[in-house]
Structures are given as structure tokens and as C-alpha cells.
Amino acid sequence: MSYVRKAKKRPYADRVNKFIRDFPDLLYDGAKIYCKLCEKALMCWDKRDCRNHVNTSQHRSRKQVLPSKTGFLFDLLFTMIACNLPLRLLDATPFRDFWNKYNPELKLPSARKARKHVPPLREEVERQIKSKLNNQRLWLCVDETTDCKKNYIVNVIVRVLDPCKPTYPLLLASKRLQDCTDATITRVVLDTLEHFQISTSQVLMFMSDGTKTMCKVGRSLQEHNWRFLHVTCKMHALRLVEEYIRKRFPGIDALITNTKKVFLKSPERIKTFHRQCPGIPEPPQPIPTEWGTWLKAVFYYSEYFQQIKAVVLLFNPDDTTAIKESQSKFQDISLETDVHTVHNTYKLLHEAIENLQDTVLPLGKSLKILDEVNTLLRDVSDAKTACVLEEFESVLNKDSDFITLREICDGTSTHSLSPFKDCFSYACITSVDVKRSLSQYKQVFSPKRTSFQETTVETYLMLSMFYKSYPNWREHLNFNTR
């Protein structure tokens, strides 16, 4: 009777994951074990067979010959992901023809092969992030939004609080949530910090917006023996002031809105505008989600009020309601006075909004900008804008930890974090970075790319922010050793 060898049973995924870490050249995708150097799937399921494969002469010879090609593959992957280029571009015939014409000695990988190397690429980036955050004092920022599929998205970014120089943000997580509550967001933050081996004592400052949900998240984290300062975004405070000014001048707001509608989707009127006003940009439209765009539009009309008025009065008011309303506003003498008043009074506020978007400012300079805005509002004597100061100060006074941060900076605080005064030298007091990461999320997870998994989008954002923070990223990542 002939002996029939029984087929090996596949072990559970967690068992494979335990020993696969000992073989950096092998990759387990949940279904099979794949050798990155030999470029083939292995018919093995235990540690002994994996050891036998990596000790074969074929594998060892390829490991000595192929490090440059492996480095090229990871380099290509990192560049494409950081530039938000789809990996399917690698299979496009025009792209491959162009590549083979100018780089015949380098074989371009297929999209399928490239996707298999994304997990180890991310592992290398995460390893570098962990090493850079190890035993460092940190600034943490969290924010949420919704994507095109109505999923709740939470991004977690971090900075090293270096007392000598500004540092740049790193994205740790971008998670989708079914229910966006303070409990679920807190869970995401705790799991993220645990994954990157960050202790509670490392985080000195927690930044978020001033919504009730984020305030609850801050209190929940402090209940886990955290001793950070929870500071709300001061850009939002300036944005609230801008919005308050807009509401106090409804005539200007109506002028900006209706004049933009006059030229919207009307090539003939746009041609008339450029013919009558050569060299003058088209009337702007404020974007509600972008800071300072309404004041910027007001300043535009303050500079070109008479020129835009002359063009609008050329059109027939019976054509559209927008033309009729815009002409009515331009003929209001008091409105032109209001436009110049806002320009002359709040020019410094717009400059403050622009300057605070620079997230590498020293803390002292950021505080000075807010003080200048406060001084500006105190000097306002116009009846319409007298209440703006009260609105601005109420927003700042609600943030008790911001007052503590200012006292630590001045050296007058007895807070438990006062010994870390130098660490706050370049602490950012805005959540601009996390807002930008959420905007980039919507570019990656666009309506045409809704099949992207959570991990894929998170990898794109993590690598992209790592690239922006470390332009010389090739010196930080070790591709040849993988």
C-alpha cells in the first residue's frame, strides 16, 4: 500500500503573523505567503518551510543582486502615493511605452505587484514615525468631517515640541466612524497612540476646534490621567470675528454675492468685463470653508469699486435678478462708504488670518498677532462694529487652558507643565494642519475613487504628510533592507 502524504492544513492568520515578522523578505496578505525578492507565492504555511526558502541559493543570490531594484520599486511607490497618483497608471499602455522608451533597463512593475508592496512601505514609514516620536514631548491635534459617502472621518496628527526649532506634522490615523461621538473619537485617539507606542506623559498640548464634541473628547482624555493643555483653535476665533463683521454689513455681502452671479456662467459678460477692465481680476466669490476669503473680497471691491460699477451698469437689469440687485447695491452711496470702512478698519484682521495659517510660527509671535487684533478691535469706534470686540474676547476667555499657556509663556504660571516652558516655544495654536489633511482626504477619496478602503486612504495621507514634513525622505527611509 503506497503512502499518501496528507496536505498541510492552513494555520490561522494570527499564527502566521507571529512568525512572518522574522522574515522581512516575506509578505503575508491573509491568503498566501509571498516572497518579495523571488516574486512568487510560496507553498508553505509554517516557520520551518519559510526558513528553508530564505536559505535557498536562489533566494540568497537574488537578495544580493536585487536591493537596488527593490529600492527603486519602493521609491516609485512612495512618489506615486505622495503625489496622489493612482497605481493603475502603471498598467496604462501610453505610460508603459513612455517608460520603456527612456528607461529600458528598469522594468516597470505592474499595478498588481506594486499594491503588494504598499503594506511593507507603510510599515517602514510607521517605523520611522515611531522612532522620531520616541521619548519626545508632543503636540496632538484631532478633527472630524464627512466624506462624499457621508462617512464620518477622524484624523489624528502630531508634532514634536522641539524647544529650538519648528517641526512639521505627521499623520498617525485617518479612521471612518459609523457614529461620530466623543466616545468613538476618544477611542480612536487612544488606540492610535497605543499603536505608535506613545505614552500619556508625552502629550503636553491637545489642539481641536471649540465644538462641544471635541471639548468632551479633551475631558475624556484627561480622565485617563493625561495632563495636557487643551487649547482650541484660535483661527476659529478670528473666523468668528470675520463672520460677525459679515453679518453686521449685509449690504456688502449682498453686493459680493450678486455681482459674482452676474458673471457666473456668462461668457459674454466676462468678455465685456475684460474689455472694459483690462488687467483687473474677475470678481471673487468667498468660500465659506476657507478663512479670510470674505474680507479678501471686500478689499477687492474697495480697490476696484468704480471700475466694477461701470461694467455692471452696462448690462440690462431685466436679464437676471442678480444684475438688478447688483446695480441697486452699486448705486447706494452709503454702501461704498461701508466697503472702504471695512477695508481701512479690518485690514490688520485679514493679515492676522493670513499669518496664523503659517503653522511654524513661534508661540510668542502667534500670541502677538492675537494681541494686535485685540488692540485693533478696541480702537474701533464705528457703531456697527463695536460689538466685535466683545465677541472676540468672549471666545478667548472661554479657553482657560489658552490663558494658562500664555502664563507659561510669560513665566508667571505655577501650573504642573510650567517646567516644560521651553517645549512650548513653537507650539501651534491653530488646527490648520489637520484641516488641510481632511481636505486632502476628500481629494484622495473622491467621488471617482469611492472603492478605496480605509487603510488605503490612510496610507496615502500618511505618506503624503511624511513627504511634506521630510522633503529629503529618502534619507529617512530604508528600502534596501526590506
Order of alpha helices (4+ residues) and beta strands (2+ residues): alpha-beta-beta-beta-alpha-alpha-alpha-alpha-alpha-alpha-beta-beta-beta-alpha-beta-alpha-beta-alpha-alpha-alpha-alpha-alpha-alpha-alpha-alpha-alpha-alpha-alpha
